[in-house]
Amino acid sequence: MFAMPSTIAPEVIACIAEGRQPTPHELERVARRVRADLGNARPAFAWGDADASAADQLSLRVAELALIGSRR
């Protein structure tokens, strides 16, 4: 057996391996990880300060895509 790569959230691996939808808790944990990985990054075409709620929405979308593979 090999070690799980630290660059991939364990929730993503579990959902893919088990062929199941993520729980709300897993979705939120992956979204938090996405936000942490992005740090203070801003959208490429943002002028001025980025909206914090927009960053939260984007991280949830990215987490959903990572866990489910497509948008519902």
Sine and cosine of phi, psi and omega as CSV:
sin_phi,cos_phi,sin_psi,cos_psi,sin_omega,cos_omega
0.00,0.00,0.50,-0.86,-0.04,-1.00
-0.91,-0.41,0.31,-0.95,0.01,-1.00
-0.97,0.26,0.58,-0.81,0.02,-1.00
-0.95,0.30,0.74,-0.67,0.02,-1.00
-0.89,0.46,0.69,-0.73,-0.03,-1.00
-0.97,0.25,-0.22,0.98,0.00,-1.00
-0.98,0.18,-0.24,0.97,0.01,-1.00
-0.93,-0.36,0.80,-0.60,-0.01,-1.00
-0.88,0.47,0.71,-0.71,-0.01,-1.00
-0.86,0.52,-0.47,0.88,0.03,-1.00
-0.91,0.42,-0.60,0.80,0.02,-1.00
-0.90,0.43,-0.72,0.69,0.00,-1.00
-0.88,0.47,-0.68,0.73,-0.02,-1.00
-0.89,0.45,-0.71,0.71,-0.02,-1.00
-0.90,0.43,-0.66,0.75,0.01,-1.00
-0.93,0.37,-0.72,0.69,-0.04,-1.00
-0.89,0.46,-0.59,0.81,-0.05,-1.00
-1.00,-0.07,-0.09,1.00,0.02,-1.00
0.86,0.51,0.70,0.71,-0.07,-1.00
-0.74,-0.68,0.26,-0.97,0.08,-1.00
-0.97,0.25,0.49,-0.87,0.04,-1.00
-0.96,0.26,0.45,-0.89,0.15,-0.99
-0.98,0.20,0.31,-0.95,0.07,-1.00
-0.84,0.54,-0.59,0.81,0.01,-1.00
-0.90,0.43,-0.68,0.73,0.02,-1.00
-0.90,0.43,-0.66,0.75,0.02,-1.00
-0.87,0.50,-0.71,0.70,0.00,-1.00
-0.92,0.40,-0.64,0.77,0.02,-1.00
-0.90,0.44,-0.67,0.75,0.02,-1.00
-0.93,0.37,-0.62,0.78,0.04,-1.00
-0.88,0.47,-0.67,0.74,0.05,-1.00
-0.88,0.47,-0.64,0.77,0.02,-1.00
-0.91,0.41,-0.64,0.77,0.04,-1.00
-0.88,0.47,-0.73,0.68,0.01,-1.00
-0.87,0.49,-0.66,0.75,0.01,-1.00
-0.91,0.41,-0.64,0.77,0.02,-1.00
-0.91,0.41,-0.57,0.82,-0.01,-1.00
-0.97,0.23,-0.47,0.88,0.00,-1.00
0.85,0.52,-0.84,-0.55,-0.03,-1.00
-0.99,-0.13,0.36,0.93,-0.02,-1.00
-0.90,0.44,0.55,-0.84,0.06,-1.00
-0.91,-0.41,0.43,-0.90,0.10,-0.99
-0.84,0.54,0.54,-0.84,-0.08,-1.00
-0.87,0.50,-0.54,0.84,-0.08,-1.00
-0.93,-0.36,0.41,0.91,0.00,-1.00
-0.99,0.13,0.69,-0.72,0.13,-0.99
-0.93,-0.35,0.73,-0.69,-0.05,-1.00
0.98,0.20,-0.36,-0.93,-0.03,-1.00
-0.99,0.16,0.66,-0.75,0.06,-1.00
-0.97,0.25,0.61,-0.79,0.01,-1.00
-0.97,0.25,0.78,-0.63,-0.03,-1.00
-0.88,0.47,-0.61,0.79,-0.01,-1.00
-0.93,0.37,-0.53,0.85,0.05,-1.00
-0.92,0.40,-0.63,0.78,0.04,-1.00
-0.91,0.42,-0.63,0.78,0.04,-1.00
-0.90,0.44,-0.69,0.72,0.02,-1.00
-0.89,0.46,-0.69,0.72,-0.01,-1.00
-0.90,0.45,-0.68,0.73,-0.01,-1.00
-0.91,0.41,-0.57,0.82,0.07,-1.00
-0.92,0.39,-0.63,0.78,0.04,-1.00
-0.91,0.42,-0.69,0.72,0.02,-1.00
-0.89,0.46,-0.67,0.74,0.02,-1.00
-0.89,0.46,-0.68,0.74,0.02,-1.00
-0.89,0.47,-0.69,0.73,0.03,-1.00
-0.89,0.45,-0.64,0.77,0.00,-1.00
-0.92,0.39,-0.63,0.78,-0.07,-1.00
-0.99,0.12,-0.56,0.83,-0.09,-1.00
-0.97,-0.24,-0.55,0.84,0.00,-1.00
0.98,-0.18,-0.27,0.96,0.07,-1.00
-0.31,-0.95,0.26,-0.97,0.06,-1.00
-0.97,0.23,0.50,-0.86,0.00,-1.00
-0.92,0.39,0.00,0.00,0.00,0.00
